[in-house]
Amino acid sequence: MSVAGESGGRARQLKAKAQELKEAADRATDPEQRQRLQDKARRLREQGEQESSMQDRGMDPMV
């Protein structure tokens, strides 16, 4: 697999994990736990978007 394909896969994985955490946050009954999960989901989503953007520009985020 190419480096671009690997980083694209990583971006998709990060976004998928972020979605899982968001759903877990939606189910959480403890407000503090919900906030932690939402924050972590947001960070992963942003990281995935950043890596996806870098891939679109032809940059390797692993460098």
PDB file of N, CA, C and O in Angstrom:
ATOM      1  N   MET A   1       0.847  -1.172   0.000  1.00  0.00           N
ATOM      2  CA  MET A   1       0.000   0.000   0.000  1.00  0.00           C
ATOM      3  C   MET A   1       0.892   1.234   0.000  1.00  0.00           C
ATOM      4  O   MET A   1       1.961   1.229   0.612  1.00  0.00           O
ATOM      5  N   SER A   2       0.470   2.266  -0.667  1.00  0.00           N
ATOM      6  CA  SER A   2       1.252   3.486  -0.734  1.00  0.00           C
ATOM      7  C   SER A   2       1.152   4.259   0.576  1.00  0.00           C
ATOM      8  O   SER A   2       0.272   4.011   1.401  1.00  0.00           O
ATOM      9  N   VAL A   3       2.061   5.187   0.743  1.00  0.00           N
ATOM     10  CA  VAL A   3       2.042   6.026   1.939  1.00  0.00           C
ATOM     11  C   VAL A   3       0.753   6.834   1.987  1.00  0.00           C
ATOM     12  O   VAL A   3       0.151   6.983   3.050  1.00  0.00           O
ATOM     13  N   ALA A   4       0.329   7.353   0.845  1.00  0.00           N
ATOM     14  CA  ALA A   4      -0.917   8.128   0.798  1.00  0.00           C
ATOM     15  C   ALA A   4      -2.098   7.250   1.188  1.00  0.00           C
ATOM     16  O   ALA A   4      -2.993   7.699   1.903  1.00  0.00           O
ATOM     17  N   GLY A   5      -2.108   6.019   0.730  1.00  0.00           N
ATOM     18  CA  GLY A   5      -3.188   5.101   1.077  1.00  0.00           C
ATOM     19  C   GLY A   5      -3.196   4.765   2.552  1.00  0.00           C
ATOM     20  O   GLY A   5      -4.256   4.648   3.166  1.00  0.00           O
ATOM     21  N   GLU A   6      -2.004   4.611   3.122  1.00  0.00           N
ATOM     22  CA  GLU A   6      -1.905   4.324   4.553  1.00  0.00           C
ATOM     23  C   GLU A   6      -2.393   5.501   5.379  1.00  0.00           C
ATOM     24  O   GLU A   6      -3.120   5.311   6.354  1.00  0.00           O
ATOM     25  N   SER A   7      -2.005   6.713   5.006  1.00  0.00           N
ATOM     26  CA  SER A   7      -2.429   7.884   5.776  1.00  0.00           C
ATOM     27  C   SER A   7      -3.917   8.137   5.576  1.00  0.00           C
ATOM     28  O   SER A   7      -4.595   8.600   6.492  1.00  0.00           O
ATOM     29  N   GLY A   8      -4.425   7.839   4.396  1.00  0.00           N
ATOM     30  CA  GLY A   8      -5.859   7.960   4.164  1.00  0.00           C
ATOM     31  C   GLY A   8      -6.629   6.976   5.021  1.00  0.00           C
ATOM     32  O   GLY A   8      -7.698   7.294   5.542  1.00  0.00           O
ATOM     33  N   GLY A   9      -6.081   5.777   5.163  1.00  0.00           N
ATOM     34  CA  GLY A   9      -6.700   4.783   6.023  1.00  0.00           C
ATOM     35  C   GLY A   9      -6.663   5.219   7.468  1.00  0.00           C
ATOM     36  O   GLY A   9      -7.619   5.006   8.213  1.00  0.00           O
ATOM     37  N   ARG A  10      -5.570   5.824   7.865  1.00  0.00           N
ATOM     38  CA  ARG A  10      -5.451   6.308   9.242  1.00  0.00           C
ATOM     39  C   ARG A  10      -6.464   7.424   9.504  1.00  0.00           C
ATOM     40  O   ARG A  10      -7.091   7.461  10.563  1.00  0.00           O
ATOM     41  N   ALA A  11      -6.620   8.320   8.552  1.00  0.00           N
ATOM     42  CA  ALA A  11      -7.593   9.400   8.715  1.00  0.00           C
ATOM     43  C   ALA A  11      -8.998   8.819   8.873  1.00  0.00           C
ATOM     44  O   ALA A  11      -9.776   9.282   9.707  1.00  0.00           O
ATOM     45  N   ARG A  12      -9.315   7.817   8.079  1.00  0.00           N
ATOM     46  CA  ARG A  12     -10.637   7.175   8.192  1.00  0.00           C
ATOM     47  C   ARG A  12     -10.796   6.492   9.543  1.00  0.00           C
ATOM     48  O   ARG A  12     -11.865   6.546  10.150  1.00  0.00           O
ATOM     49  N   GLN A  13      -9.727   5.847  10.015  1.00  0.00           N
ATOM     50  CA  GLN A  13      -9.780   5.184  11.322  1.00  0.00           C
ATOM     51  C   GLN A  13     -10.012   6.198  12.437  1.00  0.00           C
ATOM     52  O   GLN A  13     -10.804   5.955  13.347  1.00  0.00           O
ATOM     53  N   LEU A  14      -9.324   7.327  12.366  1.00  0.00           N
ATOM     54  CA  LEU A  14      -9.486   8.357  13.385  1.00  0.00           C
ATOM     55  C   LEU A  14     -10.919   8.887  13.396  1.00  0.00           C
ATOM     56  O   LEU A  14     -11.513   9.078  14.457  1.00  0.00           O
ATOM     57  N   LYS A  15     -11.461   9.120  12.210  1.00  0.00           N
ATOM     58  CA  LYS A  15     -12.830   9.620  12.133  1.00  0.00           C
ATOM     59  C   LYS A  15     -13.835   8.590  12.632  1.00  0.00           C
ATOM     60  O   LYS A  15     -14.818   8.943  13.284  1.00  0.00           O
ATOM     61  N   ALA A  16     -13.592   7.320  12.328  1.00  0.00           N
ATOM     62  CA  ALA A  16     -14.488   6.260  12.797  1.00  0.00           C
ATOM     63  C   ALA A  16     -14.431   6.146  14.316  1.00  0.00           C
ATOM     64  O   ALA A  16     -15.465   5.994  14.966  1.00  0.00           O
ATOM     65  N   LYS A  17     -13.233   6.218  14.882  1.00  0.00           N
ATOM     66  CA  LYS A  17     -13.091   6.161  16.338  1.00  0.00           C
ATOM     67  C   LYS A  17     -13.757   7.372  16.979  1.00  0.00           C
ATOM     68  O   LYS A  17     -14.389   7.251  18.029  1.00  0.00           O
ATOM     69  N   ALA A  18     -13.620   8.529  16.360  1.00  0.00           N
ATOM     70  CA  ALA A  18     -14.264   9.737  16.871  1.00  0.00           C
ATOM     71  C   ALA A  18     -15.781   9.560  16.889  1.00  0.00           C
ATOM     72  O   ALA A  18     -16.447   9.982  17.835  1.00  0.00           O
ATOM     73  N   GLN A  19     -16.319   8.944  15.860  1.00  0.00           N
ATOM     74  CA  GLN A  19     -17.764   8.698  15.809  1.00  0.00           C
ATOM     75  C   GLN A  19     -18.184   7.742  16.921  1.00  0.00           C
ATOM     76  O   GLN A  19     -19.218   7.944  17.558  1.00  0.00           O
ATOM     77  N   GLU A  20     -17.387   6.706  17.156  1.00  0.00           N
ATOM     78  CA  GLU A  20     -17.688   5.764  18.245  1.00  0.00           C
ATOM     79  C   GLU A  20     -17.699   6.481  19.593  1.00  0.00           C
ATOM     80  O   GLU A  20     -18.581   6.247  20.419  1.00  0.00           O
ATOM     81  N   LEU A  21     -16.720   7.353  19.810  1.00  0.00           N
ATOM     82  CA  LEU A  21     -16.653   8.085  21.073  1.00  0.00           C
ATOM     83  C   LEU A  21     -17.819   9.052  21.216  1.00  0.00           C
ATOM     84  O   LEU A  21     -18.341   9.236  22.315  1.00  0.00           O
ATOM     85  N   LYS A  22     -18.230   9.667  20.119  1.00  0.00           N
ATOM     86  CA  LYS A  22     -19.372  10.570  20.160  1.00  0.00           C
ATOM     87  C   LYS A  22     -20.627   9.805  20.560  1.00  0.00           C
ATOM     88  O   LYS A  22     -21.416  10.274  21.380  1.00  0.00           O
ATOM     89  N   GLU A  23     -20.804   8.633  19.980  1.00  0.00           N
ATOM     90  CA  GLU A  23     -21.964   7.824  20.318  1.00  0.00           C
ATOM     91  C   GLU A  23     -21.918   7.375  21.775  1.00  0.00           C
ATOM     92  O   GLU A  23     -22.944   7.345  22.454  1.00  0.00           O
ATOM     93  N   ALA A  24     -20.725   7.027  22.251  1.00  0.00           N
ATOM     94  CA  ALA A  24     -20.575   6.649  23.657  1.00  0.00           C
ATOM     95  C   ALA A  24     -20.905   7.844  24.556  1.00  0.00           C
ATOM     96  O   ALA A  24     -21.534   7.684  25.601  1.00  0.00           O
ATOM     97  N   ALA A  25     -20.482   9.027  24.149  1.00  0.00           N
ATOM     98  CA  ALA A  25     -20.785  10.233  24.923  1.00  0.00           C
ATOM     99  C   ALA A  25     -22.291  10.472  24.967  1.00  0.00           C
ATOM    100  O   ALA A  25     -22.831  10.870  25.999  1.00  0.00           O
ATOM    101  N   ASP A  26     -22.959  10.229  23.855  1.00  0.00           N
ATOM    102  CA  ASP A  26     -24.414  10.404  23.811  1.00  0.00           C
ATOM    103  C   ASP A  26     -25.118   9.464  24.788  1.00  0.00           C
ATOM    104  O   ASP A  26     -26.180   9.795  25.316  1.00  0.00           O
ATOM    105  N   ARG A  27     -24.529   8.298  25.028  1.00  0.00           N
ATOM    106  CA  ARG A  27     -25.131   7.314  25.933  1.00  0.00           C
ATOM    107  C   ARG A  27     -24.709   7.506  27.386  1.00  0.00           C
ATOM    108  O   ARG A  27     -25.353   6.984  28.296  1.00  0.00           O
ATOM    109  N   ALA A  28     -23.636   8.251  27.603  1.00  0.00           N
ATOM    110  CA  ALA A  28     -23.080   8.402  28.955  1.00  0.00           C
ATOM    111  C   ALA A  28     -24.069   9.147  29.852  1.00  0.00           C
ATOM    112  O   ALA A  28     -24.697  10.122  29.440  1.00  0.00           O
ATOM    113  N   THR A  29     -24.186   8.667  31.076  1.00  0.00           N
ATOM    114  CA  THR A  29     -25.076   9.319  32.034  1.00  0.00           C
ATOM    115  C   THR A  29     -24.329  10.295  32.934  1.00  0.00           C
ATOM    116  O   THR A  29     -24.921  11.240  33.456  1.00  0.00           O
ATOM    117  N   ASP A  30     -23.038  10.070  33.115  1.00  0.00           N
ATOM    118  CA  ASP A  30     -22.234  10.958  33.947  1.00  0.00           C
ATOM    119  C   ASP A  30     -21.790  12.166  33.119  1.00  0.00           C
ATOM    120  O   ASP A  30     -21.124  11.996  32.097  1.00  0.00           O
ATOM    121  N   PRO A  31     -22.145  13.378  33.542  1.00  0.00           N
ATOM    122  CA  PRO A  31     -21.799  14.576  32.755  1.00  0.00           C
ATOM    123  C   PRO A  31     -20.293  14.740  32.522  1.00  0.00           C
ATOM    124  O   PRO A  31     -19.881  15.172  31.446  1.00  0.00           O
ATOM    125  N   GLU A  32     -19.478  14.404  33.511  1.00  0.00           N
ATOM    126  CA  GLU A  32     -18.033  14.545  33.338  1.00  0.00           C
ATOM    127  C   GLU A  32     -17.499  13.544  32.318  1.00  0.00           C
ATOM    128  O   GLU A  32     -16.662  13.877  31.479  1.00  0.00           O
ATOM    129  N   GLN A  33     -17.996  12.320  32.404  1.00  0.00           N
ATOM    130  CA  GLN A  33     -17.575  11.306  31.443  1.00  0.00           C
ATOM    131  C   GLN A  33     -18.031  11.700  30.036  1.00  0.00           C
ATOM    132  O   GLN A  33     -17.278  11.547  29.074  1.00  0.00           O
ATOM    133  N   ARG A  34     -19.248  12.200  29.916  1.00  0.00           N
ATOM    134  CA  ARG A  34     -19.769  12.638  28.618  1.00  0.00           C
ATOM    135  C   ARG A  34     -18.865  13.716  28.024  1.00  0.00           C
ATOM    136  O   ARG A  34     -18.534  13.677  26.838  1.00  0.00           O
ATOM    137  N   GLN A  35     -18.468  14.680  28.860  1.00  0.00           N
ATOM    138  CA  GLN A  35     -17.615  15.765  28.378  1.00  0.00           C
ATOM    139  C   GLN A  35     -16.253  15.246  27.943  1.00  0.00           C
ATOM    140  O   GLN A  35     -15.735  15.659  26.906  1.00  0.00           O
ATOM    141  N   ARG A  36     -15.666  14.342  28.729  1.00  0.00           N
ATOM    142  CA  ARG A  36     -14.359  13.773  28.352  1.00  0.00           C
ATOM    143  C   ARG A  36     -14.455  13.045  27.013  1.00  0.00           C
ATOM    144  O   ARG A  36     -13.593  13.201  26.148  1.00  0.00           O
ATOM    145  N   LEU A  37     -15.509  12.254  26.853  1.00  0.00           N
ATOM    146  CA  LEU A  37     -15.672  11.519  25.589  1.00  0.00           C
ATOM    147  C   LEU A  37     -15.883  12.471  24.416  1.00  0.00           C
ATOM    148  O   LEU A  37     -15.332  12.259  23.335  1.00  0.00           O
ATOM    149  N   GLN A  38     -16.676  13.515  24.627  1.00  0.00           N
ATOM    150  CA  GLN A  38     -16.906  14.489  23.564  1.00  0.00           C
ATOM    151  C   GLN A  38     -15.608  15.207  23.192  1.00  0.00           C
ATOM    152  O   GLN A  38     -15.333  15.440  22.015  1.00  0.00           O
ATOM    153  N   ASP A  39     -14.819  15.553  24.203  1.00  0.00           N
ATOM    154  CA  ASP A  39     -13.543  16.236  23.935  1.00  0.00           C
ATOM    155  C   ASP A  39     -12.588  15.334  23.159  1.00  0.00           C
ATOM    156  O   ASP A  39     -11.944  15.771  22.205  1.00  0.00           O
ATOM    157  N   LYS A  40     -12.503  14.079  23.575  1.00  0.00           N
ATOM    158  CA  LYS A  40     -11.613  13.143  22.892  1.00  0.00           C
ATOM    159  C   LYS A  40     -12.089  12.908  21.453  1.00  0.00           C
ATOM    160  O   LYS A  40     -11.277  12.839  20.531  1.00  0.00           O
ATOM    161  N   ALA A  41     -13.401  12.786  21.270  1.00  0.00           N
ATOM    162  CA  ALA A  41     -13.958  12.604  19.920  1.00  0.00           C
ATOM    163  C   ALA A  41     -13.623  13.804  19.040  1.00  0.00           C
ATOM    164  O   ALA A  41     -13.258  13.643  17.876  1.00  0.00           O
ATOM    165  N   ARG A  42     -13.747  15.005  19.598  1.00  0.00           N
ATOM    166  CA  ARG A  42     -13.449  16.215  18.837  1.00  0.00           C
ATOM    167  C   ARG A  42     -11.979  16.247  18.424  1.00  0.00           C
ATOM    168  O   ARG A  42     -11.656  16.577  17.283  1.00  0.00           O
ATOM    169  N   ARG A  43     -11.086  15.900  19.364  1.00  0.00           N
ATOM    170  CA  ARG A  43      -9.646  15.898  19.032  1.00  0.00           C
ATOM    171  C   ARG A  43      -9.323  14.878  17.940  1.00  0.00           C
ATOM    172  O   ARG A  43      -8.558  15.169  17.020  1.00  0.00           O
ATOM    173  N   LEU A  44      -9.906  13.686  18.043  1.00  0.00           N
ATOM    174  CA  LEU A  44      -9.650  12.660  17.025  1.00  0.00           C
ATOM    175  C   LEU A  44     -10.212  13.083  15.664  1.00  0.00           C
ATOM    176  O   LEU A  44      -9.579  12.878  14.628  1.00  0.00           O
ATOM    177  N   ARG A  45     -11.404  13.673  15.684  1.00  0.00           N
ATOM    178  CA  ARG A  45     -12.015  14.126  14.427  1.00  0.00           C
ATOM    179  C   ARG A  45     -11.135  15.201  13.785  1.00  0.00           C
ATOM    180  O   ARG A  45     -10.896  15.171  12.578  1.00  0.00           O
ATOM    181  N   GLU A  46     -10.654  16.147  14.592  1.00  0.00           N
ATOM    182  CA  GLU A  46      -9.779  17.203  14.062  1.00  0.00           C
ATOM    183  C   GLU A  46      -8.478  16.624  13.518  1.00  0.00           C
ATOM    184  O   GLU A  46      -7.988  17.050  12.472  1.00  0.00           O
ATOM    185  N   GLN A  47      -7.922  15.650  14.236  1.00  0.00           N
ATOM    186  CA  GLN A  47      -6.679  15.020  13.775  1.00  0.00           C
ATOM    187  C   GLN A  47      -6.925  14.287  12.452  1.00  0.00           C
ATOM    188  O   GLN A  47      -6.105  14.362  11.537  1.00  0.00           O
ATOM    189  N   GLY A  48      -8.049  13.583  12.356  1.00  0.00           N
ATOM    190  CA  GLY A  48      -8.385  12.881  11.122  1.00  0.00           C
ATOM    191  C   GLY A  48      -8.573  13.843   9.959  1.00  0.00           C
ATOM    192  O   GLY A  48      -8.135  13.576   8.840  1.00  0.00           O
ATOM    193  N   GLU A  49      -9.232  14.973  10.238  1.00  0.00           N
ATOM    194  CA  GLU A  49      -9.435  15.969   9.187  1.00  0.00           C
ATOM    195  C   GLU A  49      -8.113  16.587   8.755  1.00  0.00           C
ATOM    196  O   GLU A  49      -7.898  16.852   7.572  1.00  0.00           O
ATOM    197  N   GLN A  50      -7.233  16.815   9.719  1.00  0.00           N
ATOM    198  CA  GLN A  50      -5.924  17.378   9.402  1.00  0.00           C
ATOM    199  C   GLN A  50      -5.120  16.414   8.532  1.00  0.00           C
ATOM    200  O   GLN A  50      -4.515  16.825   7.542  1.00  0.00           O
ATOM    201  N   GLU A  51      -5.113  15.144   8.899  1.00  0.00           N
ATOM    202  CA  GLU A  51      -4.363  14.161   8.112  1.00  0.00           C
ATOM    203  C   GLU A  51      -4.974  14.005   6.725  1.00  0.00           C
ATOM    204  O   GLU A  51      -4.257  13.856   5.736  1.00  0.00           O
ATOM    205  N   SER A  52      -6.287  14.040   6.658  1.00  0.00           N
ATOM    206  CA  SER A  52      -6.961  13.935   5.367  1.00  0.00           C
ATOM    207  C   SER A  52      -6.611  15.135   4.492  1.00  0.00           C
ATOM    208  O   SER A  52      -6.364  14.989   3.295  1.00  0.00           O
ATOM    209  N   SER A  53      -6.593  16.304   5.089  1.00  0.00           N
ATOM    210  CA  SER A  53      -6.247  17.524   4.363  1.00  0.00           C
ATOM    211  C   SER A  53      -4.809  17.473   3.866  1.00  0.00           C
ATOM    212  O   SER A  53      -4.517  17.867   2.737  1.00  0.00           O
ATOM    213  N   MET A  54      -3.918  16.986   4.717  1.00  0.00           N
ATOM    214  CA  MET A  54      -2.520  16.881   4.327  1.00  0.00           C
ATOM    215  C   MET A  54      -2.358  15.885   3.170  1.00  0.00           C
ATOM    216  O   MET A  54      -1.565  16.105   2.255  1.00  0.00           O
ATOM    217  N   GLN A  55      -3.105  14.815   3.225  1.00  0.00           N
ATOM    218  CA  GLN A  55      -3.041  13.820   2.154  1.00  0.00           C
ATOM    219  C   GLN A  55      -3.537  14.423   0.849  1.00  0.00           C
ATOM    220  O   GLN A  55      -2.957  14.190  -0.212  1.00  0.00           O
ATOM    221  N   ASP A  56      -4.618  15.203   0.931  1.00  0.00           N
ATOM    222  CA  ASP A  56      -5.159  15.838  -0.261  1.00  0.00           C
ATOM    223  C   ASP A  56      -4.144  16.771  -0.911  1.00  0.00           C
ATOM    224  O   ASP A  56      -4.145  16.949  -2.129  1.00  0.00           O
ATOM    225  N   ARG A  57      -3.281  17.366  -0.094  1.00  0.00           N
ATOM    226  CA  ARG A  57      -2.253  18.277  -0.619  1.00  0.00           C
ATOM    227  C   ARG A  57      -0.983  17.537  -0.986  1.00  0.00           C
ATOM    228  O   ARG A  57      -0.016  18.149  -1.440  1.00  0.00           O
ATOM    229  N   GLY A  58      -0.973  16.212  -0.792  1.00  0.00           N
ATOM    230  CA  GLY A  58       0.188  15.431  -1.168  1.00  0.00           C
ATOM    231  C   GLY A  58       1.292  15.434  -0.134  1.00  0.00           C
ATOM    232  O   GLY A  58       2.439  15.117  -0.447  1.00  0.00           O
ATOM    233  N   MET A  59       0.956  15.789   1.097  1.00  0.00           N
ATOM    234  CA  MET A  59       1.957  15.812   2.156  1.00  0.00           C
ATOM    235  C   MET A  59       1.810  14.545   2.995  1.00  0.00           C
ATOM    236  O   MET A  59       0.713  14.008   3.149  1.00  0.00           O
ATOM    237  N   ASP A  60       2.914  14.089   3.522  1.00  0.00           N
ATOM    238  CA  ASP A  60       2.907  12.894   4.375  1.00  0.00           C
ATOM    239  C   ASP A  60       2.857  13.337   5.822  1.00  0.00           C
ATOM    240  O   ASP A  60       3.824  13.930   6.301  1.00  0.00           O
ATOM    241  N   PRO A  61       1.745  13.069   6.560  1.00  0.00           N
ATOM    242  CA  PRO A  61       1.639  13.524   7.944  1.00  0.00           C
ATOM    243  C   PRO A  61       2.582  12.794   8.884  1.00  0.00           C
ATOM    244  O   PRO A  61       2.753  13.209  10.030  1.00  0.00           O
ATOM    245  N   MET A  62       3.198  11.712   8.419  1.00  0.00           N
ATOM    246  CA  MET A  62       4.095  10.928   9.265  1.00  0.00           C
ATOM    247  C   MET A  62       5.533  11.445   9.232  1.00  0.00           C
ATOM    248  O   MET A  62       6.399  10.911   9.924  1.00  0.00           O
ATOM    249  N   VAL A  63       5.787  12.471   8.440  1.00  0.00           N
ATOM    250  CA  VAL A  63       7.140  13.003   8.328  1.00  0.00           C
ATOM    251  C   VAL A  63       7.372  14.071   9.354  1.00  0.00           C
ATOM    252  O   VAL A  63       8.461  14.641   9.416  1.00  0.00           O
TER     253      VAL A  63
END
